[in-house]
Amino acid sequence: MLVDELNFISDSLKNRSNIKVLNNSITSGNISHAYLFSGNSIDFLTHLAYSFAASVNCEKKGCGKCRICENTRKGIFENMIVVEAEGPILTKDKITELQHFMSISSYSAGRKICIIKEAELMNDVSANSLLKILEEPPDQNSVFILLTEEPASILPTISSRCIIFDWDFIDPDGTKIFMDKAALYTILDEGIKSMLKSDSSYDIPLDLSISIIDFFREQLPNEDSFRKEQVSRLKDVGATSAEAKKFEVTLKSISKKKENKYYFLGINLVFDIITTWMKNII
């Protein structure tokens, strides 16, 4: 199975169990209509979803060599659509786009698969639109795979309609990827305790808001050196200056998107805390 070949999945009991369940479902053909894959790297989650989707439609259950496997793992298979936010929010327009794709006739035999990247970026309108689709899929051959680094931000009504798989990943150097959640919880605990002790001071929630936003910003690695290294490698294999420049712009765009995402998540958390605090004051 293709999922077994992914070298960025760490060797843990949880991951082995996940892989076993997915492989059994592929072998038996018992494929659910909705999955939720969570982990600390959207890129790894995407590659994982591609490999799973390829195995689902491959006649040999994931040979890795046929046209279906090759094109699906590249994200260009005709029976698959990949939906992602163009900014900090995954809007209803994107959900409408996937709904249209999943409702039309298949281009080839097999299941139609929709992969939703960074599903936590859905706003309430788009999330409710997706919920309706998950409740009433277009047909039995429709498969939805939601990918998220922040599973707690997904509406419970959506999560409850998915089979959930949480994954541990490793980076190319073998280091486990993680966010320092303990540090975030410490910031929240101390801030909330201070807010509970004070009935009228606006400085406390403001300071907590700033601390949370700063925390999310600090989670972003400095990618300048990585970007320069990648561009240099591209030039070494014969890329023109124009091609290298275009590639650098793409990498900068990806970095900016990550920054906007963490800022957006931080603002949402701040808003929830301040709203709760104001309700208690009132």
N, C-alpha and C positions, 0 to 999 in steps of 0.2 A: 504493500500500500504506500502511496506517495507520502502520507503524513509521517510514516516511519522514517523517511529519509531526511527529514528536516533537522539540520544540525544545530539550530538555534533554540530548540526545545530542551530545557534542562532535564536531566535524569532524576525524576522525583516520582514518588508513589502517585501523586495527584495526576501528573502528566501521563504516566503509564496507564492509569485507569481511564483517562480521557481518550487516549489513543485506542485502547482496547474497545471501548464503547463505540467509537466512530468506525473502526474497522469492522466490527460486528454488524453495524447498521448497513455499511456498504455491501458486505458479503451477502447479507440476508435481503437487501433491497428495502429494508424497513426505514425509510428516510422520513424524518419529521418535516413539517412545513416551515418551521421556524427555529433558528438557533441563535444563541447569544454567546459570542466568544469574547472574553475579557482578558486583559493582560497589560503589561506596562510598556508595550511598544506597538503602535498602530501599524508600523511597517511589517513587523513579524506577524501580527494578526492577519494582515492582508495576504501575505504569502501563504499562511496556514489555510486561510479560507479558499484561496485559489487551488491549493493542492487537494483539499477536501472536495471542492466543486468538481475538479477534474476527475477524481476517483468516482464520484457519483454518476457521471455521465459516460465514463470510459467503458467500453464493452468488456474489457478485461479487468475492470475494477481498479484502475490506476496503474497502467503499464508504464506511463511516463514517456512513451515514444510515439504514440499515435497523434493524429492531428488534433483530436479533442483535448488530450492531455497538454500538448505543447501550447496550443492557443489559449486554453483556459489558464494555464500557469503564467501566461503573458498578460492575461486580463483582456483578451480580445476575442473570446469565443462568442459566436453569434447568439447563443442561447443564454448569455449572461450579461447582466448590466451591473455596473459599479457606480454607486451614488455617493457623493461626498459634498461637504459644504465648500462653497467658494469663498466664504469669509468666516466670521466667528459663529454663524448660525446656519444650521441646516434647515432651509426654508420649506414651506409647503410646496413650492414649485418643483422641488426635487422629488418629493413624495408623489406628486401628480405625474411626474416623468416616469418614475418606476411603475406606477399603477398602470399607465398606458402600455408600457413595454410588456408587463406581465399579463395583460389582458388580451393582447393580440396573439395570433397563431404562431406556433414555434417555427423557427427557420429550419430546424433539423430535428431528428429524433432525440428523445431524452427529456430531462427535466429543465425547466426554465429557472434560472437562479439569479437572485438579486442580492448583491453584497452592499451593505450600508456601512461606510466607514465613519468613525467618530460619531456613533449614534447618539452619544450624550449631548451633541450640539443641536439636537432638535429642540425647537421651541414648543410651546404648548399646542399651537395650531397644527404643526407638522406631526407632532407625536400622536395627537388624537386622530389625524388622518391615517397614519400608519396603523394605529390600533384597529381601525375599521377594516383595513385590508387583512390584518392578521386574524381577525375574528371571522372574516369571510374571504378566504383565499380565492383567487380566480378559478383555480382547478386543483386537482390532486397532484399535478406535476409541478406546482409552484413551490420553490424553496427560498426562504429568506434567511440571510446570515447577517446578523448585526454585530458590529465590531466596536469595542469601547475600551478605553483606558480607565474610565470612571463608571463602573457598573452601578454605583449608588445613585448616580444622576439619571438613570433610566427610570421612566415611570413604572411603578410596580405592576400596573395593568398590562404593560408591554412585556416586562420580564416574565410574568406569570404564564405568558403564552409561548414562551421559548424554552428550549432545552438549553440549560446554561452550562458552559464549560469555562472554567477559570484556568489560566495557563501561567507557568513560570518560564521565563525566557533567559537566555544568556547572550551576552554580546560576543563579538568575534574573539575577544581575549579571554572568554570564559568567565567573565564577571557578571553576576546576577544584576539585572536592571531593577531598580526600585526607586520609589519616592520616599523621602524620610517622613513617613506618616506619624511616627512617634513625636517628632518635633512639631508637626502641625497640631496634633492633639494637645500637646503641652501649651501651645499658644492659645488654643481655644479654651482649654480648662482654666488657665489663669485669667484670661479675658472675661469669661463668663462669670467666674467667681467674683471678680472686681465689680462687674455690672450688677450682680445680685446684692452686693453690699451698698450700692449707691442707687438712690431713687431719682436723682435729678441731674447728675453730671453727664454732659454730652461729650466730655473729653475721653471718657473710658471707651465707649463704642467706637469713637473716631480713631483712637489709638489702636484698638483691636482691628479695625478695618484696614488701616495702613499696614499693620504687622502681617495680616493674612495676604494682602496683595504683594507685599515684598517677599513673602515666603514662596508664593507661586513663581514669581520672577526668578528667584534664586534656583529653582529646580531646573531651569533651562541651562544647558551646557553652553560654554563659549565655543561656537562652531566656526570661528574665523580660521583657525589653523586647519580644521578638517576640510573646510571649503577650499582653501589654498592647495592642500594636498591633492584633493580630487581633481581640481582644475589642472594642476601640474601633471598628474598621471595621464589626463586626457591629451595634453599637448605632447607628451612623450610618445604616444602611440600614433601621432601624425595628425591630430586635429588642427584645423585652422584657427586663427585668432578669433574669427567671428563665431565659430562653433564653440570655442572655449568660453567666450564671453556669454553666449546664450546659455550654456550650461551653468555658469556662475550665477547668472540672473535667476535661473530655476532654483538653484540651491538656496539663494537668498530668500526667494519667495516661500520655500518650504519652511525656512527658519522663522520668517515673519508670521506664518500661519500658526506655528507652534506657540509663538509668543502671544498672539492674539487669543488662542485657545485657553492658555493658562490664565491670562488676564480676565477673560470672560468667566471662567469657572470661579476665580477669586471674587469677582464682583457679585456673582450669584450667591456665593456663600456669605459675603458681607451683607447683602440685601436681606437674606433670610434671618441672620442674627439680629440686625437692627430692627427689622419688622417685629420679631418676637419680643425684643426689648421694649419697643414702643407700646406694644399691646399690654405688656406687664405694667408699664408706667400708667397707662390709661385706666 
